[in-house]
Amino acid sequence: MAKELNLVHIAAGDLFRQAIEQGAELGMQAKSYMEKGLLVPDEITIGMVLERVSAPDCESGVVLDGFPRNLKQAEALDKALGEQDKAIDKVIYIKVAEEELLKRLSGRWICRNCQAPYHITDNPPKVQGKCDRCGGELYQRPDDIPEAIKQRLQVYFTETAPLIDYYTREGKLAEVDGEGAVGNVSERLTTALRR
Ligand code: AMP
């Protein structure tokens, strides 16, 4: 989606996972929260994302993925963007039934190198255990186990879901049906963003 719209894709979870892979201090701070399915504290997360967003390659726009995840992060983002005369254009709320989410997360494998996601039955790689894009090794995220998934959903409902109202009030929310094939959902997303 970001590629099609010529924007930089920034996923907070990817930034954390890269930091863990590199053995960086940031990764060590985030790891235990991530494995339990909890949010990494705002003091760590907000600074990390805002720093990435203000890099020169983000000048003409970004797709933020997995950030903000609570009201404090949303307010910090609005404030930081406002100070640079920038603003969020659109927020996409991808709606998927809980049962389907469980199926997707528990069957997900991602590339250790480029973070590309696969699914054991719905989107398998051409060669088992290898990334189609870069040939990297595929692995199952430690937070894609049933216990952590349950915790993550709970965190979503208590901390992240209130952002639906927050961005509706700002007139920025677009709801997209996330059920169905990858290609169909991608098309719906791009249409919603272009609108
Ligand atoms: P994700 O890859 O988006 O599923 O994120 C994986 C994990 O990284 C989450 O369960 C959190 O532990 C952490 N994380 C990612 N984004 C955020 C965020 N915006 N705020 C706090 N923690 C986050």
Residues whose N, C-alpha, C, O or C-beta is under 5 A from the ligand:
A	BS01	AMP	A12 G13 D14 F16 Y33 M34 G37 L38 L39 V40 T45 G66 F67 P68 R69
